[in-house]
């Protein structure tokens, strides 16, 4: 089985693999055998969920923002829910 993880270090990628296999397949750590680990260059990435993060112009929009109310307009209890779509 071939797996790719987007992490900052090799140790973090191994830990992410253990967590992923434990969560998806309920595999205990003693049942997982790691054959080889390596840092993969961006040109040789195979998985599409990792390739989408290789773009330098990637943006992460914040769709649900709660606007802060000024202190003079703020009340302890409010009868309506906040509007998060702008």
C-alpha positions as semicolon CSV with decimal commas, in nm:
position;residue;x (nm);y (nm);z (nm)
1;X;0,000;0,000;0,000
2;X;0,136;0,343;-0,095
3;X;0,053;0,643;0,125
4;X;0,141;1,012;0,104
5;X;0,110;1,252;0,395
6;X;0,159;1,626;0,397
7;X;0,351;1,696;0,717
8;X;0,644;1,912;0,824
9;X;0,873;1,628;0,928
10;X;0,918;1,258;0,864
11;X;0,831;1,174;1,225
12;X;0,506;1,371;1,201
13;X;0,419;1,188;0,878
14;X;0,475;0,848;1,044
15;X;0,257;0,952;1,338
16;X;-0,013;1,074;1,095
17;X;0,002;0,736;0,920
18;X;-0,044;0,547;1,247
19;X;-0,338;0,772;1,339
20;X;-0,493;0,737;0,993
21;X;-0,470;0,357;0,987
22;X;-0,594;0,331;1,345
23;X;-0,892;0,554;1,265
24;X;-0,992;0,407;0,930
25;X;-0,900;0,039;0,970
26;X;-0,871;0,000;1,349
27;X;-0,516;-0,127;1,297
28;X;-0,300;-0,137;1,611
29;X;0,052;0,007;1,580
30;X;0,208;-0,339;1,628
31;X;0,018;-0,459;1,322
32;X;0,163;-0,193;1,090
33;X;0,496;-0,256;0,916
34;X;0,670;0,042;0,758
35;X;0,895;-0,067;0,473
36;X;1,035;0,268;0,360
37;X;0,992;0,640;0,428
38;X;1,112;0,926;0,211
39;X;1,047;1,290;0,139
40;X;0,879;1,321;-0,200
41;X;0,961;1,604;-0,437
42;X;0,662;1,807;-0,563
43;X;0,711;1,679;-0,920
44;X;0,669;1,315;-0,816
45;X;0,358;1,347;-0,597
46;X;0,094;1,096;-0,707
47;X;-0,215;1,163;-0,494
48;X;-0,455;1,439;-0,605
49;X;-0,541;1,542;-0,248
50;X;-0,172;1,630;-0,196
51;X;-0,126;1,785;-0,543
52;X;-0,390;2,050;-0,478
53;X;-0,173;2,202;-0,202
54;X;0,135;2,240;-0,427
55;X;0,003;2,555;-0,597
56;X;0,180;2,870;-0,473
57;X;-0,133;3,085;-0,517
58;X;-0,356;2,869;-0,298
59;X;-0,607;3,059;-0,086
60;X;-0,804;2,952;0,217
61;X;-1,120;3,164;0,235
62;X;-1,293;3,221;0,567
63;X;-1,661;3,168;0,481
64;X;-1,814;3,191;0,831
65;X;-1,693;3,506;1,000
66;X;-1,860;3,648;1,309
67;X;-1,832;4,025;1,321
68;X;-1,727;4,177;1,653
69;X;-1,974;4,420;1,806
70;X;-1,851;4,742;1,962
71;X;-1,867;4,757;2,340
72;X;-2,137;5,028;2,348
73;X;-2,373;4,815;2,132
74;X;-2,302;4,487;2,309
75;X;-2,562;4,326;2,536
76;X;-2,531;4,032;2,771
77;X;-2,816;3,834;2,616
78;X;-2,920;3,862;2,250
79;X;-3,251;3,740;2,109
80;X;-3,121;3,663;1,758
81;X;-2,842;3,453;1,621
82;X;-2,536;3,619;1,465
83;X;-2,519;3,655;1,087
84;X;-2,208;3,472;0,959
85;X;-2,259;3,509;0,581
86;X;-2,127;3,832;0,431
